[in-house]
Amino acid sequence: MTVPAMMKAAVMTEPRLIVTEERPVPQPDEHEALVKVMAVGVCGSDVHYFEHGKIGSAIVRYPMILGHECAGEVVAVGKAVTRLKPGDRVAIEPQTTCGRCSACKSGKYNLCPEVEFFATPPIDGAFAQYVKMREDYLFPIPDSLSYEEAALIEPFSVGIHAANRTGLKPGSSVAIMGMGPVGLLAVVAARAYGASRIYVTDLEPVRLEAAKRLGATHAINVREQDAVETIKALNGGSGVDVAWETAGNPRALQSALLSLKRGGKLAVVGLPVEAEIPLNVHFITDHEVDIYGVFRYADTYAAGIEILASGIADVRTLVTDRYSLDRTQEAMERALNNKSGSLKVIVYPNG
């Protein structure tokens, strides 16, 4: 395949300003492949960096390229690459790790202190026509899976990781607080792991309706109903086996905790602005609640591709807004300002 010397990239040059620039096409080393990026989802973290220029201690160094939910086509490979060839369609796991530290060797490579993650300062992301990636973080996708669906494997992986962390089992009841894209895809993960009752909460009707289409058994608008009381009433008076908080909202986290039965498990997925949030310690100890932090994911992509390729849910319905690369500024503004209408915004660097 002919690979150009230069490419277009959507570059954030200051807070809330993205411009299209010409950049050299990355040159893959012997263990890397060059991927022509076909679809990139706009993530909540992208929006936060766009609006505020930082997330916690991660501070943007301008200029920077955002975007990490991505998929594309391999166009060139390094001389040591054995698993891939030009023409392969791939989902891109947007992180590389050292492979040597105790976290990597124990299988928790998401906790590697040397991890380099797309669009996390100072690493550039995928709002560009080409990216390079180590071959072990590229996963071939079947022809039946679109590039948009393959890009959604990234946020879907968070739900899979939450399911693994909390030991979700067939027949379990689960409450998922917050129906942003991660929460919506967590509904699909809960279905895939066999949850029999999936209770979801949110403020926006469009998101609750989307959750029901994806398999939620009960959708609760917290503007109209008390989440904890409603979940227990629907669940036969008992709390749920597992609760995942995916919104990064303090009240949602408190509700997730209080929705649990005795011996229940809580996963903290969403990141609130505040580092410290009051939680009912008496409830935690009296109910012997297990609490799990969820930081990205590890070893989820193969399973994620298999699950979505099975047709368990039509996640393409989540894509509500589509933009070309030179309209990335508009895409970010849309994701920032249209939370009541947009579910997933996708940018097409080569479309």
ABEGO torsion letter per residue (X at the ends): XBBBABBBBBBBABBGBBBBBBBBBBBBBAABBBBBBABBBBBAAAAAAAAAGBBEABBBBOBBBBEABBBBBBABBBAABAABBBGBBBBBBABBBAGABAAAAAGBAAABAABBBBGBOABBBABBABBBBBAAABBBBBAABBAAAAAAAAAAAAAAAAAAAAGBBBGBBBBBBEABAAAAAAAAAAAAAGBABBBBBBABAAAAAAAAAAGBABBBBAAABBAAAAAAAAAGGBBBABBBBAAGBAAAAAAAAAABBBGBBBBBABBBABABBBBBAAAAAAAGBBBBBBBEBBGAAAAAAAAAAAGABBAAAABABBBBAAAAAAAAAAAAAAAAABABBBBBAAX
